[in-house]
Amino acid sequence: MPDREAPPCSPGFRVPDDPNSARLEQLAQVSAELSAATTIEDVIEATVDHGADAIGAAVSTLVLAEGTRLRMVAGRGLVVGRAEQWAEFGLDDDTPASEVMRTGRPVVMGSPAEIERNYPVLRAQVPVGRSLVCLPLGGSAGAIAFTFDTGWQPGPTEMSFLTVFAETCGQAVRRIQASNEAAKRDWELAFLAQVSLELASSLDYESTLRQIANLSVPTLADWCAVDIGTESGLATLAVAHVDPEKAEWARELQERYPVNHDAPTGAGNVFRTGVSEFYPEITDEMLVASARDEEHLRLSRELHLRSAMVVPIMGQSQSRGTLTLVRSESAPAFVRSDLSLAEEVGRRAGVAIDNAMLYAQSQDVALQLQRAVLPEAVDDLRCWEVAAHYAPGGRGGVGGDFYDAVVLADGSLAFAVGDVMGHGLRAAAAMAQIRSATRAYLSIDHDPAAVMSRLDVMFDQLAITSLVTLFYAVADVTTGTLRFSNAGHYPGLVIAPGAEPRLLSTPTRLPLGAGGDERVTHTVPFGANDVLMSFTDGLVERRGEIIDEGVGRLVELAPTLLAGRLADCVEQLVARLTAGHETEDDVTVLAVRRRGVG
């Protein structure tokens, strides 16, 4: 490599007759340093500094291979400016290091004239009296070069020692690179696991993608932008930057200069084509070419962009958006493995968006089905005051809760509250089936045990696999009684003026779909102004506590249902019982009051 005029230094290394000589000991110490090296910086210190001192070199350089390019990672004794000139060059270039890498053999030149004759690119860069030794590090790791002021050239024995020294350096480089690659791979796997965990944590993909942008900074990039496809093109969803002040600049860039969907390069092009764009080095010329005006150029320059990549957020059949990752001038440039990692993040984000959209569509169908079969109004049923409350659970799904109330020909009121185990479209469909069957069977014989028995037969003959809990009752206005049957559901609760609320606890019967059971009709008094309340588990169950505590709270607050208009009282009761607790299950309540005489 080209070097500078240096003050006279010790003559070239020669192996003396005495094996215990100081120079041999120095070289052995350097080899020991290389064996213990854990970073490339350790290798540089051992070779470029200590190794050069041991053999009396005026100039030393270490070149490592990166694909088809060679990069000078360190040099000592170089003329000012030469390090920048030779910072990176090609494997096919006409240089000693390039030839060593191509052939795997050392290059030894005894004079500047010989060096310039073989490598014209070095003409006028080698001072008078210099000689050159360039050695491969073994494999494809790189090369190390030394120049000497005395024009010294190594003999066979000296060359053997230098070759072993270079191979020891190469072994250290390969070992460290393998260790670094393994550590990077472990980090990538951990990062992808964290990304997957975040994407799976919620069906709100917009909030999770914002978190992905925050996860990417600063571990993967200094600046990350997430753009999501809309009907009109791309819209920026999130921007994150390692520097809070520059984060404002980044946001300002995104807001003042939104993505041009029709541009031949950039996020718009990646979104259209689904093909990533990779820019390992961003030059000022690139900034000038992409700037839309002077202010855009100024803001871009203030971000000190060095390297960038734009990858698609790919769904199963189409691009859902783009992920833009940028590193500043103080960070290392992106490499191809970084692009592969970013593309994997984009694929996982795309799958998450697809899943969220499919789930939303399924839930919308289930919710429409559920709303279609629930009665629109149950509050004007002759001599009965009826109030219903239904709210979907916080898990975002649609459950199988249902209720119904029907005035019979004799003025009695038949009503039911049920819960299909499970959630989603299947539960909603089963709920619709059971509610319709209940209405059909009560029209034949509204006795509770008869209705329940017919439902058992239907489950058996149609091989219905869903489990359903059901409380079904008939309030008779003539006799002042309440007849009911319970298939594994919470007991009804009767609240009578001047009396303690009482749960209609009876011997437990199996849910519908559990193989059938002996269905029994129970009868209790139900007078004027009494209230019967039936409910599902979402009203009383809480994570981390036994169910008796929730039922106890309900019984304590139940007398408030007598304090006014029933619909208002039911809403107030539900609000008090669910305050501060996001229930995972649907909350369904049906309350019935027999109006007073007259």
Disulfide bonds with the S-S distance in Angstrom:
none
